[in-house]
Every structure is written in C-alpha cells, then in structure tokens.
C-alpha cells in the first residue's frame, strides 16, 4: 500500500505540491489502478506536460481529467486488470473484472468530472442492455477458448526490446524428411510418458553435503572397472597391463584421463589414472607424440596401446568405447504421429520478469496442440537481474503462478508437460544429479516432474534429457588431433554416448556440485532415440550414431527472444526403406 510520506516525497522531487484533498484523491487512484508512488508520479508528469499544464497546478478537477484521459484509458486497453498493491488475492482474468474497473471509473468520472466531460463520456456508452449482453457474449466466447496466461508478478514490467523483434516464427533449422508436416494437431490422442528404467530413475530428494572422500574414490574406481570390462569385450582384449609395470613390448592399459595440473588439459599434460585392481590406483604421464588421432577430456575412460618405460607411457593408439546401436523404438500407443515441443529456460528476458517469451510459447501450444511439451529449467534463474528486486517467495511463485497458470491456460489443448529442473533454479536443490520438483498438491496427469538428468519414453520413443550444459563444459576441456569425427559438436555429443554418461567430465566445472554416491543416476546405459542437451552454445540438430541430438537453445536470450524445438515422430519406423532421405523423426528449431 502506498504511504502518505512516500507519495509526498515522490511528487516533491518534481516540485509538485499536494494539498490534503489531492493527496487523498491520488492515494485513492493508486488503490484502484494498482499503481505505486513512482509510477503514479510518472503518469502525472507525462500527462501534465502533454496538456501544457504547470506541474504544480494539481486540483481535484485536473485529477478527474487525468483519470479519465490517462488512467482509465490505459486500464481499458490492458489485457488484465492490475491488482492493488495492498491486496494479496490472486488476480482474476476475463471480461468481468474489466467491466468492474470500467464501471468504477465511470462512477468516479460522474463524481469528479465537469459537466462537459460527463456528457461527452455518456455519448460513447452503449445502452445498458446492449452493453451487458455484448460483454456477456464476449466473456463466454473467451472462456470457451482458453484461459489468458499471466506468469509475471504484479510489479513486473514488460521488456522494452522483446516486442521489437522482427524474426518471430522464423525456422532456423529443419532436419529430416517425413513429407509434408502438419504442425497443428487436429485431434487429441493417447500419449504415454514413463521412466525408461524405473529402478534407475531418481524420484526422491536425498541427503547431500555428507559425502566422504573415500566414498567418492570408490565410486570413481568402480566406474573405471565397469568401463574397462565394456572396452575389453568390444576390442577383444585379453588382459589389461598395470600402469606401474615397465615393459619392452607393446601392452594395453586402461584408465581415466587426467591433467597433471589445475590448468586446461593439453597434449603435454595428459595423465592416465588406473584402477585399484589393475594399477593400485596409480597414475602415469602419457606421451602422445606417436598417437595420430585422438579426442580426450578429463574424466574420460579409455584404453591405450604403447610401451611403458616405468616413468612414462609411450602411447601409440587410443581406444574409446564405441556407442551401442540406437535403441529400437517400442510399439506406440498413439494413433498417429507424436508431436513434441521442447523449450529451455530462461523463460523471461534479462530486463524483465514478465515472462513474455513463455506467454508466446503458451499461445503456440494453444494453437498447435502438441502431444507433449518438455520444459527444462531454469524457470526462476538465480542470475536474473530483476529476481532480487521482487518481493516474492520463490517456491510459492513457481507452483502457484507458473505451474497452475501453465495448466489453466492450456487446458483445452490436451498437451502433457514434462518439467525438468536446472542447477540455476533459485527455488530448487543445487546438486547433481538433481531430484525432480515436488508438487504441493495433486496436479493431474497432464504434468510430470522429471529429475536432471533423466531417461523416459514418450509413446515408445526413448528420450534422454539434461538441463546441465555439458556440451559447453566439454567444449572448454576437450583436446583433439586429427579426430575420426571432424564435426566438433557431433564429437562432443558422441562422447556422452561412448562414455555412457550425461556428465562424464571429472572433475566437474566449478559451481557444479556432484554427489558421487548418486552419480549412477546420470548414466546412459543405451543410445536413446532422441537426446536433448540445452546449451548456451548455438542451437543445433545433429544425427549422432542414429540418435537425434537437439540443442533448443533458450527461449529468452538476453533482452530478446531465443528459440525452441519442434519434433514430429512417426508412429512406425520403416526398416530397409529404399528412400534413403526418409527420416522417421523430423525436427525444427524455431524462433519464438
């Protein structure tokens, strides 16, 4: 609620003197139109200048004209009425509230306006019967279509630059060829969403910050042994040699790639750490001079051929695990193609907390009616410039404002939502792997909370999704020389599949808190059909070992709009098709 002293102080900055009656009137206007002291002063100064009035000439009559020409006109143009600052009730949407504001304004106009203003205002009004019937019809039609979304707090202001963009709806990337794709769903269909491996799925919160170094060491050691067995079978290796044993003959060793310092890995700083079973957990420097082709990063489990002189391992060949074939899609319970929309946060621009990009995405969902919409965080970005200025409780705002508004505004679309948290979400645990959001109440079957990372199926198609920017993290650590895969982005994505992990980088980047006792939940035990890896690096759609890898980018990018992804999955996968251009999955990257 606006206070007397605050209002007087704001007006005095512009040498505007408030009489007692004017002050009471201005406070009343702040209450009715939901204005704070600063915005009310701005509105009055703009009005007085445009009407060539002296700033100090404030009277009851001038305030009545100000309300009629400025405040009342703006309230009628607004999409939703503003709630007074002192009221804590939830905002209601629809024409009924706009009618109440309009009628309140008309009453005030009758009370304070001059006779000339009254008569001109009455000429614009409809007859009571026409007015009420028309508004009732408008309200019924609007409610039959959808609930108008509003995700922003009452104090948020729209972005100044977002609405000026000229490329909304532009298709940045098209991938695949399934013939003419109709992105607007005509009829709803059954579409199931289930965790791929329920036992492997992280469902509940867990205690963290109690991790012991010895427990972490055991986890990392067991990971070397598990990957070593897979490499041994794939390359038909009889036995791995110890890193501590000098030899004159070529031997094969296995271990984790490390850096000999805290700096960035390079060809001269490569170490290989063996497991306790084969090498007693020892490390040895690697001479990469004779290796013609390699692609390495810290944490990678590889086998190497070469000669060990006891102090340095003279490597001649590096062997990485080859990803398994893409998983065969299970039979679909859908009656037709499955349309999946994917968007990643932030969902509002840096200069505003009005969530305009998210509102535009909801409008597209209402129009195109996708079967599933996957949303990855951050939803409330801890680094947002405006976040600290807002007087909101983060968890309550997320559930009461974002989640409920999302479901209410898309109620007629039959779209199912999958929400995945981010390390940057201010209202959630900053730990990796990250448990899913917890619903405060029953939300129905249209929304599913998944952990980060996660594996799940959508009508038989396997999705692997993470909100952690592993692609960017890997790109800053990987070194390569004449790699077999020339495209760097494809090579980084292939590392995830070959290492069978959503986050194979070890140690992780600073700021990522990995709980190694839960690290197994970040495994990728198979090659999924679709892998979603949102990244700050430029958006892409890549075919990686027959797995469709997508970076949808972020829905908001700085002060402007970003991009999102659209995926169309055919019901059946045609085998041995004579049309080599045929793709069972089509995808687009579209600008919001």
N, C-alpha and C positions, 0 to 999 in steps of 0.2 A: 504494500500500500504506500502511495506517495505521501510524504510528510509535509507539513507546512513549511518548516525551515528549509527542507531540500528544494521545494518549489520556489520559494523566495530567493534562495541563493542562485538557482539556475537562471531566473529571469533577471536578477540584478547584474549578472555578467554582461547583459546586453542593455543595461540602463533602463530596464522596464520596471516601473513601479506598480505594485499590485495593491489595490485597495482591498478592504476586507471582503466586500461583496464579490469583487472579481476573483480574489483568491479562492473563495468558496465555490464559485462557478467553475473555475479551472480544475479544482480538485474533483468536482462532480464529473466534468468531461473526461478526466483521466480515468475515473472509475468506470464510466460507461464504455469507453472505447479502448480500455486496456492499455493506456499509454503510461510510460514512466515520465519523470520530470524532464529529462533531457530531450526525449522525442517530442514532447508537447511544446517545449520551447522552440525546437527546430521548426515544427509545423507553424507556430505562430509567427516567427520571424520571416519565414518564406511567404506566408500569407500577407503580412503587413507590407513587405517590400513590393509584392506583386500588385497590391492595391494602392500603392503610393501613400501609405499611412505612416505617421510618425510612430516609432517603436513605443514611445511612452503613452500614446493615446489609446489606452485599453479601457473600454467601457463594457457594460453589460450588453448594450446594443451591438457593439462590434464583435463581441464574443458570440452572439447569436448568429450573426452573418458568417463568422469564421467557422462555426459548427456546421452550418447549412452548406456552405460552399466548399469546405475543406474536409472536415472530419466525416460528415455524413455521406458525402460523395465517395470518399475512399472506402468507407465501410461497406457500401453497396457494391463496389467493384471487387472487393476482396472475395476470395474463394471460400474462406471460412472465417467466422467471427472471432475476434480476439477475446480471450478470457481476461477479466480484470485481474490485476496482479495480486490482490489480496484474497482471491478465491482459489481454493485448491481442488475444485471439482474438475472432472475430466471434460475436455472440450467435446461438444456435440457437433455433428455435421448435418448438413441438409438445409433445405429452404425454410424450415420452421424457425430456426434461430435467426436467419437473415431477416425474416418477417418481423421478429421481435425487436431486432435492432432498428429496423426501418420505422416501425410504429413508435418506438421510444424516441427516435429522432424527430418524427412528426409531432409528437406531443411537446417536446422541448421547443420545437420551432414555433408552435402555436403560442407557447408561453412567453417567449422572448423576442420573436421577430417582429418587425414593423408590419403594418397592415399591407403595404405594397408587397413585401416578401411573402406574406401569408397567401395573398390572392394569387401570386404567380406560382407558388408551390401547389395550390389546390387545383390549378388548371392542368397540371401534369398528372394528377392522380386519376386512376380508373374509378368507376363506381364500385361501391363495396361488394356487390355480388360478383362483378366481373373480376375484381382483384382477388378475392378469396378463392373463387373457382379456378382461376388460372394458376394460382400458386399451389393449390392442392394437386392439380394435374401435374405440374412440374415436379413436385416432390414425389408423387407416386412413380413417375417415369424414371426419375433419377435413382430412386431406391430399388427399382426393378433391375437396373443395370449393374451398379456396384456401389460400394461404399467409398467415398472420396478419401484417399490416404493423406495423412499428415503425420510425418515422423519427427518433426522438429519440436524442440521446446518452445514455450511461448515467447521467450526472449530472443530467439534466433532470428537473424535477418538473412534474406536471400543473398546468394553470391552475385557480385557485381559483374563478373566476367562470364559465368557459366551460360547465362541466357544469350550471350552474344555469339556463341559458336555457330559455325555455318556448315559443319560436316556431320550433323546428327543423322543416324541411319545409314551412313556410308559403310559399305562392305570392304574391309581392309584385306581380308584373306578368304579365299574359297578353296576348300580341299575336298577331293573325292568327286565321284560322278555317279549319281544314282538316278539320272534322268531329271526331269522337272521336279523340283522340290517345293511342295506347298507348305510353307512355314506356319500357316494358320490352321490349327486343329479344328475340325468341324464337329466331331462327336467325341464325348469322353469315352475312355476305355480303361479297363483294369490294368494297373501297373504296380507290380510288387517291388518293394525295397527291403532287402535283407542283408545283414552282415555276411561276408563271404565265408569266414570261419568264426562262428560264434565263440569258440573257446579262445581264439586268438584276439578277439575284439576287446578293446579297453572300454568297459562300460561304466565303471565307478571311479570316484576320486580315491586317491591313495595318499599315504603319508610320505612326505619328502623332506629334504634337508637333514635326513638321518643317515645318509649314505657314508659307508666306511670305505676307505681306500682299498682295503683288502678285498672287499666285495666287488668293487669296481674292477680290480685286477683280475679276479676270477671270471667275470663276465667277458672282459676283453680277450682273455686267454681262451675261453671256451669258443669264442667266435672264430679265432684262428683255427682251432681244431675242426670245427664244423665246416668251414670253407675249404680247409685243406683236404678233407675227405671228398668233397664235391669235385675239386680240381684233380685229385688223384684218379677218380673214376673217369672224368671226361678226357684226360690226356693219357690214360693207361700208364700211369707212373707206378712203379713197383714200391718204391720207398723214398721218403724224403731224407736227405742228409742233414746232419747237425750243422748249425752255423759256427759252432766252436771248434770243429774238426778240420784241420788243414788237409788238403788233398792235392795230388798231382793230376788227377783225372777230372773230367767234366762230371759234375754232380748236379742234382736238382734240389733246391731248398725252397721253403715256403715261409711266409711271414707277413707282417704288417709293415707297410711303407711308413717311415717316419722322417722327420727333419732333424738334423744334428744341432739345430739352434732354435731360438724363438722366432726367427725371421721366416720369410717365404721360402718354400721348397725350390731348389734348383738342381741341375744335373750333378753338381759337385757336393751337395749336402744330403744325398739320399742315404738313409739307413734302412736296414731290414731287421725287424724285431721278430724273433722266433717264439714258438710256444714253449711252455714248460716241458711238455712231453718230448719234443724233438731237440730243443736247444737250450733248455733250462731258463727260458725267458731272456736270453742274451740278445744283444744287437750287434750288427757288424756294418761298417761302411760299405757302400756299393760303388764300384767303378763302372759307370755307364758308357765308357768310351766305345766299346765294341758292340753296343746294342743299336741296331739300325732303326728300330721302330718301337716306340713306347708311348704310353699316356699314363701318368702317375699322379697321385694326390695323397696327402697324409691320411692314413686310416685304411687305405686300400689293401686288400688281401690278395697277394699274387704269388706265383711260383716263378723261380728264376733258374736258368741253367748257366753254369760257369765253373770257374776254378776258384777254390778258397785257399789263399796262402796263409790263413791264420789271422791276418790283420785286416785284409780287405777281400771282398768277394768280387772277382773279375767277371761280371755278368756278360753273357753273350746273347741271351734271349729272355724276354719277359712273357709269362703266360698268365692271362687273366681268364676268369671263368666266362664261358660263352653263355649268354642268356638262353633260357629254355624256350621252346616254341610257344607262340601265343596261345593262351587258353581257349579251348573250344567253347563257343557260346552255348549255353544251355537253352533248352526249348523255352520260348517266350510265352507268357500268359497274356500278352497283348494281342489284340485282334488286327492291328496294323502297325505301321512304323511308329517308333517311340521317339518323341521329340523331347530333348533335354536342353535346358538353358543353364549356362554356368556363368557366374559373376563373382568377382573377388573384391574385397574391401581395399582401401577405404570407400565408403558409400556416400561420402559428402566431401565437398571441396575444402581446401585448406583455409579459405577465408570465410567460411560459413558453416553453421551446424544445422542447416535447413534440410539436408538430405534430398536435395533436388535430383541428383542422378538416380537415387533409389526410387523416388517417386516416378521418374520417367521409365525406369525398368518395370515397375508395377503396372504402369499403363500399357506397356508392351505385353506383359503377362496376361492382362485382361483381354487384350486384343487377339493375341496369337494362341493363347491357352496351351502352353507346353504341358506335357505329361508330368515332367519333373523339373524343378529348378534347384540347382546346387549353389549355395551361397557360402563362401569361405571368408573368414574374418580378415582384417579387423573390422568389427562393427562399431565399436567405440575406441578409436585409435588413441593410445596413450600419448602419442606425439602430436596430436592435433592442437593447433594454436588456440582454438577457442574453448577447448574442453575445460581448462582450469577456471575459466571465467563464468561457467554455467553453475547455477545453484541447483544441482540435481543429484539424486542418489543413483549411481551408475547401474547397479543391478536391477533396481526397480524400473529405471527408464528403459533398459534393454527389454525386459519382459512385458511391462505394461504398455510401452509406447511402440517399440519396434515390432516385437513378435505379434502382439494382438492386432495392431494395425495392419501388419502384413497379411494375416489370415483373414481379417474382416474385409479388407479392400479387395481381396482376390477370391472371395467366397464363391462367386459364380463361375470361376474358371476351372474348378476341379483339379488344379495343379497341386502336386505334392512337393513339399520343400525339404531339403536336406541342409542343415546348418552345421558348419564346422568352425571351431574357434581358432584364434590366432594368438601367437605369443605377444602381439601388440594390443590385445584386448584388455582395457584397463579394469574390466569387471570380472576377469577370469584368472585362473591359476597360470602363472608364468613358469611353466615346467614342460619338459619334453620327455616322452610323449605326453600329450595334453588330453585330459579327460573331457568328455562331452559336456555341453551345457546341461544343467538340471532344471527341468520345468517346475515352476512353483505350483502348477495346477494341471489338471487334465486339459490337453490342447487338441485331442482328437487324433485321427490317423493321417491328417494332412501334413504333419510336420514331424521330422525325425532329427534328433540330435546325434551327431557322429563325433568321434574323437579326432584329433590330429596326431598322426596320420590315420587313414582308415582304408579298408578294403570292403566293398559291398557290391551287390548285384542289383541292377535295375532291369527287371523282366528278363533275367538270364544273362545280361551283359555285365562283365566284371569291370568295375571302376576302381582305380587306385588314386586317392586324392590326398594332398597335403597342402596346408596353408603356409608352411615354413618355406622360405625362399632358398631351397637347397641348390637350385640352378645358379643363382648369383653367388652363393657361398663356394660352390665348387669352381666356378669360373675364376675366382680370385686365388685359388690354390693349385689348380691343375697345371702340370708341365707336360709337354709332348715334343716328340721329334718324329717326323715322317709317319704320323699315325695312320693306321689302316682305314679309319673313318675320317675323311678330310673335313666334313662339316662339324665345326666345334660344338654347336648347340646339340646336334644329334649325338655327338660323342659323350657330352656331359650327361645326357639323358640315358644313354646306354650304360653308363657307369652304375646308375641306380638299379638297372635290371641285372647286370652282371654281378654286382655286389649283393643283390637281393635285399636291399635296404633303402628306405626312404631317406635316411641320413647316414651315409657311410663315412662321412668326414670325421676324423678323430685326430687331434682334439677339435671340438666344435668351435665355431666363431664366438668371439666374446659377446656375452649377452644372452646366449642360448644355454639354458640350464638343463642339461641332460641328466635324467635319473636312470642310471645304467641298470639298475635292478628291474626296471620296466622297459628296457631298450628292446626287448624281443617284440614288443608291440609295434615297432617300426620296421619289422621285416617284411619283405615282399617275396613270399615263397613261390610265386609264379609270375608269368608275364601276363599282365591284365590286357583286356581288350582296349580300354581307354585309360590313360594316365593324365591327371590334371595337376599341373605344377605351377601355380601362380607365381609370378616373379616380377621384380622391378625392371628386369631386362625386357627388351622389346617383345611384344606378343608374337606367338608362332603357332603353327600346326605342323607337326612332324610325324613321319612314319618311321618308327624306331622298332626294328625287328617285328614288323606287322602289328605293332601296338601304336595306337593313335595317341600321340603326346600333345597336349594343349596347354599353352600359357594364355589365359584370357586377358592378362594384364589386370589393371584395376579399374573399377567403374568410375572412379574420380581420379584425375591425375593433376595434382597441384590445384590451380584455380579453375581448371577446365574439366571437361568430360573425358573419360577414358574409353575403354572397350569392354565387351563381354563376348561370350562364345555361344553359338547355337549348334547343336548336334542332332542329326537325324539318323536313327538306327533302323535299318531294315529288319523286318520280322525274321527272315530266314537268310542264312549265309549260303550263297551258291558256291559249291565246290567245283573245281576243274572247269571254270567258266571260260568259254572261248574268247570272251571280250576282256582283254587284259586291262582296259581302262575302268572296268567295273569295280566299284568300291562299295562294300556293304554299309559303310558309315560315311556320311557327308558332314562337313563342318564348315562353319563360317566364323570369322572374327568381325564383329560389327561395332561401330562407334555409337555410343549412347547419345 
